[in-house]
Amino acid sequence: MSRKRRAGDDPVLITEAAPSLLEQHDARKRRYIITMVVRAVCLILATVFYQTLWVMAVFAILAIILPWVAVMAANDRPPKKKALNAHRFGGSPDVGSVQAAAPKPAIGPVRIIDAD
């Protein structure tokens, strides 16, 4: 039995889970490669425009700075999502209904039992 798929029959993402570590690593590698390709283009353009000093300087400075940017971007992970709902079955805790427990004394009354 084959089931024909309709255009709107794609599965729905129902979780808010973070992407896997492998997907995050692949995205960071892609960012790094793209940044380094842009650096290589800047180096080539700096050599092409060697007679126009200010244009060459701009491309050379970019070519010097981009490796640092690439490493910083590749080492950056996406921020962790904070839990939207701290309680499993209820909404956010009602601050007014939470009462602070009375502090217990550090040393309470001591009962002494004599053996005499």
RADA-V941271 format. One line per field, one symbol per residue. ss: DSSP state (~ for helix, > for strand, _ for the rest). phi: phi as a letter, one per 30 degrees, with the letter a starting at -180 (. if undefined). A space follows every 50 residues. Layout:
BEGIN
ss=???
phi=???
END
This chain:
BEGIN
ss=____________________~~~~~~~~~~~~~~~~~~~~~~~~~~~~__ __~~~~~~~~~~~~~~~~~~~~~~~___________________~~~___ ________________
phi=.ccdccdccddcdcccddddddddddddddddddddddddddddddddcd dcddddddddddddddddddddddddcdddddddbdcdccddddddddcd ddddddbcdcccccdd
END
